[in-house]
Amino acid sequence: MEEFDAQKRVLLLKGIGVSPGIVIGTAYLLDRGIVETAHFCHLTASETDNEVERFKGALKESRDQLARIKKKLETDGKGKEHIRIIDAHLMILRDNMLINDTVKVIRDERVNAEWALKKVLKDLIEFFDRMDDEYLRQRSSDIEHIVNRVLLNLTGKKHESITDIKTPSIIVAHDLTPADTALMNKSVISGFLTDVGGSTSHTAIMARALEIPAVVGLESITRSVEAGGTVIIDGTTGTVIVNPSESVVEVYKKRQEKYLSYGRELFHYRDLPSETKDGRRIRLMGNMEMVDEIDTLLHHGAEGIGLYRTEFLYLNRKDSPTEEEHVKAYRQVAKKMAPYPAIIRTLDVGGDKLILDGNEYDEINPAMGLRAIRYCLKNPGIFKTQLRGILRASASGKLKVMFPMISGIDEIRHAKVILEEAKAELKAEGKAFDPDIKVGVMIEIPSAAIIADLIVKEVDFISIGTNDLLQYSLAIDRVNEHVAYLYEPFHPAVLRIIKTVADAAANAGVSAGVCGEMAGEAPYALILLGFGIEHLSMNAVSLLKVKRLVRSVSYAETKKICKNILNLPTARDVEQYISSKLPDIYKKEEFWN
């Protein structure tokens, strides 16, 4: 979305803020020669062999380029997860489906490699677009990055490297690969903007880990910016200002200083106890999917991992991870987070998203089909391999296991049976593990919320996944622009559901947490505190803001606020009431009190 102010000659653009912060800098237009439309060329039968060889040559050059990037990352001592993503991209370049399907199109249709490769890419993208899960849907960007690299090599165009940039700059590009982000030098690159992308892309995740302000999904930023022009990024709001006037620059310099000052003030909270004014202890934890994110979480005061999304281990590969791969990944987390706990969520994908068992599941409504714990229970071999990995890693730190998308008691009991089988096997093999590892479930389906009083008798802890709980409770797809306005965390029905679950946990003496987006926003966190939630899990940049809230209010005050909101009829009423209370709460608070 864009707006042009003719009087001030300022171009305002609105995108998706994926990494917060305000930066003002010089635009560096990264020309990747994006091959929007591959040219078509019909071949004779005798020419197809040469075209196949040309395609394979471009594949080799692409692999060589990534191998050089990987070597540089290793030399520079970059994190293993950055290197793992490069390995995943190298794996895509060796994927038989991608290679064989392209070769088949070249031979069968007698067309040039560029045209054939774009056709295969189109089919793959359509497959990913049908996925329900936003995170997995955005994995199609990995395929696009790789195919575009091959296309550039086919056409002989230069693949400009981030390392070529030597002067302080804000990168402007159609898209950036995770490799690009991994190579960024923060002393040179102060922020980046892209035409495409989403909040859960690997590039966005790395930007947050590196704390580089970024806005993606701008659609036309590469056509709106000239190289060398001045650009302002507000990664918190997703606002971008191109060619700002001096007065606008001055305004944002003040906002930048205020943001930095606020950030510095917030850091005074980092080592203070996360407790309310009347002494109630609230554990603030982090959400993560890559080990590299742990350093940033710890830097912002995280007291554990409340949600480790393990799907990353399964992506961009044709087979499921081995037990040793699981052990290695989870052991790293356990050791880096020690003495804090880490909650590992078991595989949360389904047949429509990831085929690991050799079968395809054609589902009309995959969002409510064979996914998460349902998929794992139908594929106990894959499930047990992961559980064995978690158990073995639990000998190295305080790990907990959590089952997603639970809808009833039978699923919990079935999953626990497989967990006990894994324990028995490891004990017989003489392999160390924590025999008393804590077991929890995610409450993200209305049926689970309704019987929360029964579920808490089966587990050691629960965690409310508010993202899916809202989606299922309100019957809306939060990424569908036509109904996104109905995605209301303040909806009275949602709040009553959360309160019911929290009360069930409290009555049973079971720990209750929240690991959805609501946990990281102060207005929602205020309500969650009043409902009796004991731990909140969020992204790194939200941790200190929420800790400030926790230390600014008493538990008694939050309970009183929550008692009042439960009788309000609309989300708007709740929002207005909470907004009226926050200024008074912060007014009574002194920074780092």
PyMOL commands that set and color helices and strands:
alter all, ss='L'
color gray80, all
select helices_A, chain A and resi 45-75+80-93+96-109+113-129+134-137+140-155+162-164+178-182+202-210+221-224+246-269+293-299+310-314+323-337+366-368+372-378+380-396+409-429+446-450+452-455+466-474+484-486+492-508+517-520+522-530+540-552+555-565+571-587
alter helices_A, ss='H'
color red, helices_A
select strands_A, chain A and resi 2-5+10-14+16-19+22-29+169-173+189-194+214-216+230-234+239-242+283-288+305-309+342-345+399-403+438-443+461-464+511-514+535-538
alter strands_A, ss='S'
color yellow, strands_A
deselect
rebuild
show_as cartoon
